[in-house]
Amino acid sequence: MKQIEVTILGQSYRLGCPEGGEAQLLAAVDTVDREMSAIRDAGKVKARERMAVLAALNLAYQLAERPAAPAAGSATSPAPADAELQALITRIDAALGDDGRLL
């Protein structure tokens, strides 16, 4: 496994990467860095760990919003339960309080 060094929010990280996966990993790093920078630039969250959690939640939510690709051998995949997802976002927002909103 290849090791590459990346920077996220000004912090360097050494990550393991399978051969041929460098472009995908660098694209993922860029996405995470942009998301964390946007949260930092909003000015409501100061702690790097909190920024990382919010970025992860935002990215997971965006991924959940995408239409699901049909699984091999099945006609359709069930869509995420919108009410459950909205309830989860509301609970996260309540837990964060004034530190920032998920969306």
C-alpha positions in Angstrom: 0.0 0.0 0.0 1.3 3.4 -1.0 1.6 6.2 1.5 0.7 9.8 0.5 0.8 13.0 2.5 -2.2 15.3 2.3 -3.2 18.5 4.0 -6.7 19.1 5.4 -7.4 22.5 7.0 -3.7 23.2 7.3 -2.9 19.9 9.1 -0.8 17.3 7.4 -1.8 13.7 7.3 -0.1 10.6 6.0 -2.6 8.2 4.5 -2.4 4.7 3.1 -3.7 4.4 -0.4 -4.0 1.4 -2.7 -2.1 1.5 -5.9 -4.1 3.3 -8.6 -6.4 5.0 -6.0 -4.4 8.2 -5.6 -6.8 10.3 -7.7 -9.9 9.2 -5.8 -8.2 9.7 -2.4 -7.0 13.2 -3.4 -10.5 14.1 -4.6 -11.9 12.9 -1.3 -9.3 14.9 0.6 -10.2 18.0 -1.4 -13.9 17.5 -0.7 -13.3 17.1 3.1 -11.0 20.1 3.1 -13.5 22.3 1.3 -16.3 21.2 3.6 -14.3 21.8 6.8 -13.0 25.2 5.5 -16.6 26.3 4.8 -17.6 25.4 8.4 -14.5 27.2 9.8 -15.2 30.3 7.6 -18.8 30.5 8.8 -17.1 31.3 12.1 -19.5 29.5 14.5 -17.3 26.5 15.2 -13.8 26.8 16.5 -12.7 23.2 17.4 -11.2 21.2 14.6 -12.8 18.0 15.9 -16.2 19.6 15.8 -15.6 20.9 12.3 -14.6 17.3 11.2 -17.8 15.8 12.7 -20.0 18.5 11.1 -18.2 18.0 7.7 -18.6 14.2 8.0 -22.3 14.6 8.8 -22.9 17.1 5.9 -21.1 14.8 3.4 -23.0 11.8 4.7 -26.3 13.7 4.3 -25.4 14.8 0.8 -24.6 11.2 -0.1 -27.9 10.0 1.4 -29.7 12.5 -0.8 -28.4 11.0 -4.0 -30.7 8.6 -5.7 -29.7 5.1 -4.8 -28.2 3.0 -7.7 -30.2 -0.2 -8.2 -28.4 -3.2 -6.6 -27.4 -6.0 -9.0 -30.4 -8.3 -9.5 -33.0 -5.9 -8.1 -35.3 -3.6 -9.9 -35.0 -0.7 -7.3 -33.4 0.1 -4.0 -35.5 1.6 -1.2 -35.0 5.4 -0.8 -33.8 6.6 2.7 -36.7 7.4 5.0 -37.0 11.2 4.7 -38.8 11.6 8.1 -36.1 9.5 9.9 -33.3 11.5 8.3 -35.0 14.8 9.1 -35.5 13.7 12.7 -31.8 12.8 13.0 -30.8 16.2 11.6 -33.0 17.9 14.1 -31.5 15.9 17.0 -28.0 16.7 15.8 -28.8 20.4 15.5 -30.3 20.4 19.1 -27.2 18.7 20.4 -24.9 21.2 18.8 -26.8 24.2 20.2 -25.3 27.5 19.2 -22.1 26.0 17.9 -23.6 25.6 14.5 -26.3 24.0 12.4 -25.8 20.9 10.4 -27.6 22.4 7.3 
